[in-house]
Amino acid sequence: MTAAPRRSPGVSSSDVEVAVSAALAGAAVVAAAFRRPVTRHAKVGLDFATDTDVAAERAVRDVLAAARPGDAVVGEELGASGGDSARRWYVDPLCGTLNFAAGVPSFGVNVALAECRDGVERVLAAAVADPLTGEVVWTDGVRTRVRSAAGSPDVDASPTPVTRLLNVDVDNGRGAPALVADAGLRETWAVRVASSSLALAWVAAGRHAAYVTGADVDGSVHFLPGVAVCEAAGCVVTDLDGGPVHGGRGILAAADAATAREVLDRLRALGGQPPCPQPTAP
């Protein structure tokens, strides 16, 4: 297992600005509606959408339609549009809907642009916005930077395990939820459950040491943007077997190789998986 390689330049910076602007447009809608009356639209099981999910996606799509009218869009609430364009925007307008509806301040807005060439999809730009702080973690596919709401210059993302915070997505299976109750892991890591892929941006920015989910990344409006910012920040990003995350089984994003190795070892012990390949430093 190796850290994700940094991609070669080849994307216009304007694509990044479109991604950031779109994410912020959605975030503004979400922030304005937070802790106000919520209308729920049932999906499957406990899952539901709110009017704010839909309104935020419309705000994101308005930015994309104005700036990139020829591109396709795939959104969590409004589906796919734009036909067979090789350039496709992935939009999760409110990741953490249950938190939002309950008034819990842990949710984000995810936007990513991917281009398909020769059957391979590559992320060209991505942005993850925190509606309550106004912060955006973005990538052009080569580097990841953090933009604050205060108007100060963007700074490079700096992943680090120093916080010892490990975030686990318990809404998806494949062994990840078992980490929450694992006494061996909790001896050295402070396990948390944010229930939002905003936590991937926290790993890229150095606030959390790692994030684990049993969900897959490919074609995911929930996880593709966050995985992209982690990869470009230099995090170790793999599937839950220690192999490539794209086409793999689940997602592990870790600040460094040592953190990835510890989490993968615990996953192997809990799930009976074969020994994981040892990660190398980015």
LUMTOR-880555 format. One line per field, with one value per residue (C-alpha): residue in three letters; x, y, z. Coordinates in Angstrom, 1 decimal, always signed. Layout:
LUMTOR-880555
res [ALA,...]
px [X,...]
py [Y,...]
pz [Z,...]
END
This chain:
LUMTOR-880555
res [MET,THR,ALA,ALA,PRO,ARG,ARG,SER,PRO,GLY,VAL,SER,SER,SER,ASP,VAL,GLU,VAL,ALA,VAL,SER,ALA,ALA,LEU,ALA,GLY,ALA,ALA,VAL,VAL,ALA,ALA,ALA,PHE,ARG,ARG,PRO,VAL,THR,ARG,HIS,ALA,LYS,VAL,GLY,LEU,ASP,PHE,ALA,THR,ASP,THR,ASP,VAL,ALA,ALA,GLU,ARG,ALA,VAL,ARG,ASP,VAL,LEU,ALA,ALA,ALA,ARG,PRO,GLY,ASP,ALA,VAL,VAL,GLY,GLU,GLU,LEU,GLY,ALA,SER,GLY,GLY,ASP,SER,ALA,ARG,ARG,TRP,TYR,VAL,ASP,PRO,LEU,CYS,GLY,THR,LEU,ASN,PHE,ALA,ALA,GLY,VAL,PRO,SER,PHE,GLY,VAL,ASN,VAL,ALA,LEU,ALA,GLU,CYS,ARG,ASP,GLY,VAL,GLU,ARG,VAL,LEU,ALA,ALA,ALA,VAL,ALA,ASP,PRO,LEU,THR,GLY,GLU,VAL,VAL,TRP,THR,ASP,GLY,VAL,ARG,THR,ARG,VAL,ARG,SER,ALA,ALA,GLY,SER,PRO,ASP,VAL,ASP,ALA,SER,PRO,THR,PRO,VAL,THR,ARG,LEU,LEU,ASN,VAL,ASP,VAL,ASP,ASN,GLY,ARG,GLY,ALA,PRO,ALA,LEU,VAL,ALA,ASP,ALA,GLY,LEU,ARG,GLU,THR,TRP,ALA,VAL,ARG,VAL,ALA,SER,SER,SER,LEU,ALA,LEU,ALA,TRP,VAL,ALA,ALA,GLY,ARG,HIS,ALA,ALA,TYR,VAL,THR,GLY,ALA,ASP,VAL,ASP,GLY,SER,VAL,HIS,PHE,LEU,PRO,GLY,VAL,ALA,VAL,CYS,GLU,ALA,ALA,GLY,CYS,VAL,VAL,THR,ASP,LEU,ASP,GLY,GLY,PRO,VAL,HIS,GLY,GLY,ARG,GLY,ILE,LEU,ALA,ALA,ALA,ASP,ALA,ALA,THR,ALA,ARG,GLU,VAL,LEU,ASP,ARG,LEU,ARG,ALA,LEU,GLY,GLY,GLN,PRO,PRO,CYS,PRO,GLN,PRO,THR,ALA,PRO]
px [+0.0,+1.3,+0.2,-1.9,+0.4,+0.0,-1.6,+0.0,-1.2,-3.7,-6.7,-7.6,-7.6,-11.0,-12.4,-11.3,-12.9,-16.1,-16.0,-15.3,-18.0,-20.6,-19.8,-20.1,-23.4,-24.8,-23.2,-24.9,-28.3,-27.6,-26.3,-29.3,-31.7,-29.8,-31.9,-35.1,-38.2,-37.4,-39.5,-38.5,-38.9,-38.5,-36.1,-35.2,-35.0,-34.0,-32.7,-34.5,-33.9,-35.0,-36.2,-32.7,-31.0,-32.9,-32.5,-28.8,-28.4,-30.3,-27.9,-24.9,-26.4,-27.1,-23.4,-22.4,-24.9,-23.7,-20.0,-19.9,-23.2,-21.8,-20.8,-22.9,-24.0,-24.8,-26.5,-27.8,-31.2,-31.9,-30.2,-28.2,-28.3,-26.1,-26.0,-22.8,-20.3,-16.8,-16.7,-19.1,-19.7,-20.6,-22.8,-23.7,-25.5,-25.8,-23.7,-24.9,-28.6,-29.6,-27.2,-28.6,-32.2,-31.4,-29.5,-26.2,-23.4,-21.6,-22.3,-20.8,-21.3,-19.3,-18.6,-16.2,-15.4,-14.2,-13.2,-13.5,-10.8,-10.3,-12.7,-10.8,-12.4,-10.0,-10.8,-9.8,-11.1,-13.0,-14.2,-15.7,-17.4,-18.3,-21.5,-21.2,-17.6,-17.5,-14.2,-13.5,-11.0,-10.2,-8.0,-6.9,-5.9,-2.3,-2.4,-4.9,-5.5,-7.7,-9.7,-11.1,-14.1,-12.0,-10.5,-7.0,-4.8,-5.4,-2.9,-1.6,-3.4,-1.1,-2.2,-0.9,-1.9,-1.1,-4.7,-5.1,-8.7,-10.0,-13.4,-15.5,-18.6,-21.0,-23.7,-21.8,-20.6,-17.6,-16.0,-15.6,-18.3,-16.6,-13.7,-15.8,-16.0,-12.5,-10.7,-7.3,-7.8,-9.1,-5.9,-4.1,-6.8,-9.7,-12.5,-15.3,-18.4,-19.2,-21.7,-20.6,-17.9,-16.9,-14.6,-12.5,-11.7,-10.7,-8.1,-6.7,-6.5,-4.8,-7.7,-8.3,-5.8,-7.9,-11.3,-12.8,-15.9,-17.2,-18.6,-16.9,-15.6,-16.1,-19.0,-20.0,-21.3,-20.7,-17.1,-15.4,-14.8,-13.4,-11.1,-9.8,-8.8,-7.1,-5.2,-3.8,-2.9,-0.6,-2.7,-2.4,-5.7,-6.5,-9.4,-10.1,-7.7,-4.8,-5.2,-6.1,-9.1,-10.5,-12.2,-11.6,-13.6,-14.3,-12.1,-9.4,-7.8,-5.0,-2.6,+0.5,+1.7,+2.0,-1.6,-2.8,-0.9,-2.4,-5.9,-5.5,-4.0,-7.0,-9.5,-7.7,-7.9,-11.6,-12.6,-10.2,-8.8,-5.4,-2.4,-2.4,+0.5,+2.6,+2.0,+4.9,+5.2,+4.0]
py [+0.0,+3.4,+7.0,+8.4,+10.0,+13.6,+14.2,+16.1,+19.6,+20.0,+21.7,+25.4,+27.2,+28.5,+25.0,+25.2,+28.6,+27.2,+24.3,+26.7,+29.1,+26.3,+24.8,+28.2,+28.9,+25.7,+26.3,+29.7,+28.1,+25.5,+28.0,+30.3,+27.4,+25.8,+25.4,+26.6,+24.4,+21.4,+19.6,+16.0,+13.9,+10.2,+8.1,+4.6,+3.4,+6.3,+8.3,+11.4,+14.7,+18.2,+21.2,+22.6,+19.7,+20.4,+24.2,+23.9,+21.6,+24.0,+26.8,+24.7,+23.8,+27.4,+28.2,+25.2,+26.0,+29.6,+28.7,+25.3,+24.9,+22.0,+19.8,+17.0,+17.1,+14.3,+15.4,+13.5,+15.0,+16.0,+13.2,+13.4,+16.0,+17.0,+13.7,+12.1,+14.9,+13.6,+16.3,+15.5,+17.4,+15.4,+17.3,+16.4,+19.5,+18.6,+15.7,+15.1,+15.7,+14.0,+16.2,+19.3,+18.4,+17.7,+21.0,+19.3,+21.4,+18.7,+18.7,+19.9,+20.6,+18.5,+19.4,+17.7,+17.8,+14.6,+13.9,+10.5,+9.6,+6.1,+4.8,+6.2,+9.0,+11.6,+14.4,+17.8,+19.9,+19.5,+21.6,+20.7,+23.6,+24.0,+26.0,+27.2,+28.4,+29.4,+27.4,+25.6,+22.9,+22.6,+20.9,+21.3,+17.6,+18.5,+20.3,+20.9,+24.3,+25.7,+28.9,+30.7,+32.9,+35.7,+36.6,+35.7,+34.0,+30.3,+28.0,+24.6,+21.7,+19.9,+16.5,+15.4,+12.6,+14.8,+15.2,+11.4,+11.8,+8.9,+9.4,+6.4,+6.3,+3.9,+4.3,+1.9,-1.6,-3.7,-3.7,+0.1,+0.4,-2.2,+0.2,+2.4,-0.3,-1.7,-1.4,-2.0,+1.0,+3.2,+2.7,+5.0,+6.8,+9.0,+7.5,+9.9,+9.6,+12.8,+11.2,+13.5,+13.2,+16.7,+14.7,+13.8,+17.5,+17.5,+14.8,+16.8,+20.0,+18.2,+18.3,+14.6,+11.9,+9.5,+8.7,+5.2,+4.2,+1.0,+3.0,+3.0,+6.2,+5.6,+7.7,+8.8,+12.3,+11.8,+10.7,+11.5,+15.2,+14.5,+11.7,+14.0,+16.7,+14.0,+12.5,+15.8,+16.8,+13.9,+11.7,+7.9,+6.9,+3.2,+0.8,-1.2,-3.9,-1.5,-1.6,+1.2,+3.1,+3.5,+0.2,-1.0,-1.9,+1.0,+4.1,+4.8,+8.3,+8.7,+11.6,+9.4,+5.8,+4.9,+5.9,+4.0,+0.9,+1.0,+1.3,-1.4,-3.7,-3.2,-3.7,-7.0,-8.2,-7.4,-8.7,-11.6,-10.1,-11.2,-9.1,-5.7,-4.5,-2.0,+1.6,+3.8,+7.5,+10.0]
pz [+0.0,-0.9,-0.4,-3.3,-5.8,-6.6,-10.0,-12.8,-13.5,-16.2,-14.8,-15.2,-11.9,-12.9,-12.4,-8.8,-8.3,-9.8,-7.3,-4.4,-5.5,-5.9,-2.5,-0.8,-2.6,-1.2,+2.2,+2.4,+1.9,+4.6,+7.1,+6.7,+7.4,+10.4,+13.5,+11.8,+11.1,+9.0,+6.5,+6.0,+2.9,+3.6,+1.6,+2.8,+6.4,+8.6,+5.7,+4.6,+2.8,+3.8,+1.8,+2.6,+0.9,-2.3,-2.1,-1.5,-4.5,-6.6,-5.5,-6.4,-9.7,-10.5,-10.2,-12.3,-15.0,-15.3,-15.3,-17.0,-19.0,-21.0,-18.1,-16.7,-13.0,-10.6,-7.4,-4.4,-4.5,-8.1,-9.9,-13.2,-15.9,-18.8,-20.8,-21.7,-21.1,-20.2,-17.5,-14.6,-11.4,-8.2,-5.7,-2.2,-1.0,+2.6,+4.0,+7.5,+7.0,+10.2,+12.1,+10.4,+11.1,+14.8,+15.2,+15.6,+14.0,+12.0,+8.2,+5.0,+1.3,-1.2,-4.8,-7.2,-10.9,-12.6,-16.1,-17.8,-20.3,-21.7,-19.2,-16.2,-14.1,-12.6,-10.2,-11.6,-8.8,-5.5,-2.6,+0.8,+2.6,+6.3,+6.3,+9.9,+9.7,+6.0,+5.6,+2.4,+1.9,-1.9,-4.3,-7.9,-8.0,-7.3,-3.9,-1.2,+0.4,+3.2,+2.7,+5.7,+5.9,+7.3,+3.9,+4.9,+2.2,+1.5,+3.3,+2.4,+4.1,+6.6,+7.6,+11.0,+13.5,+16.5,+17.6,+17.9,+16.7,+14.6,+12.9,+12.0,+9.8,+11.5,+8.8,+6.5,+7.3,+6.3,+9.7,+10.2,+12.9,+15.0,+15.5,+17.7,+20.4,+19.9,+23.3,+21.7,+19.3,+22.0,+24.1,+21.7,+19.6,+20.5,+18.4,+17.3,+15.1,+13.1,+10.7,+7.9,+5.3,+6.3,+8.5,+5.5,+5.1,+8.7,+8.1,+5.1,+7.3,+10.2,+12.6,+12.7,+12.3,+10.2,+8.8,+8.1,+6.3,+4.7,+1.8,-1.6,-3.3,-7.0,-8.3,-4.8,-4.3,-0.6,-0.6,-3.9,-3.0,+0.4,-0.8,-3.5,-1.0,+1.2,-1.7,-2.9,+0.7,+0.9,+3.1,+2.9,+1.3,+0.8,+0.9,+4.0,+2.9,+2.4,-1.4,-3.9,-2.8,-6.3,-7.1,-3.6,-0.6,+1.7,+2.5,+4.9,+4.9,+7.3,+8.1,+7.7,+7.1,+10.7,+11.4,+8.4,+9.5,+13.0,+11.8,+9.1,+11.7,+14.0,+11.1,+10.2,+13.8,+14.1,+10.7,+10.1,+7.0,+5.7,+6.9,+5.2,+3.1,+5.0,+3.9,+2.9,+3.7,+1.1]
END
